[in-house]
């Protein structure tokens, strides 16, 4: 295997890899959970996130050109119905969709990205929309020097669609002269990122966030694996 430093560009999944989307989603569900009838229902993290992820995946397949914030707003009512919770108002569903910009970054993310930027071009390949990502980039990812930002809104489809990776490869070759063999997909989700990246022929680094629920598959494919982005930055600096 070649060394990490033999690559020129990292493409990042953001939500799940750089940003703790699971905590963000659970926090955004708290208003609905607090309105549960008495005695209140209790759900495990896994129950809530599996229910969310099934609806999100289905909605993205049905409406690949829908903005991610609108996907969340759309699935909010059926999610609560599936959980046996009271129906939300349209304002509550809109607030759920707009919560993306307030989801927290993992503690190691910003410093690790700043360190990695000394070695690589940093490119976002995210399933959200431009406005939602801009809120994150002005919030929990403030100060991160991304060289290029590509969202599902730009492509018109959601990962794991191969079109998103092909769009990214064409863009980085056009913008930076970087070829596919010089790109590393850097992500937590096997479903959204590692399996489609492998299909397209892109090497990948699995940031295996401990305890992550969404995006897992029985078969794990990757070329390098770290628990955190900080550990990856350490490994690059040691090389």
Secondary structure, 3 states (H helix, E strand, C coil): CCCHHHCCEEEECCECCCECHHHHHHHHHHHHHHCCCCCCCCCCHHHHHHHHHHHHHHHHHHCCCCCHHHHHHHHHHHHHHHCCCCCCCHHHHHHHHHHHHHCCECCCHHHHHHHHCCCCEEEEEECCCHHHHHHHHHCCCCCCCCCEEEEHHHHCCCCCCHHHHHHHHHHHHHHHCCCHHHEEEEECCHHHHHHHHHHHCCEEEEECCCCCCCCCCCCCCCCEEECCHHHHHHHHHHC
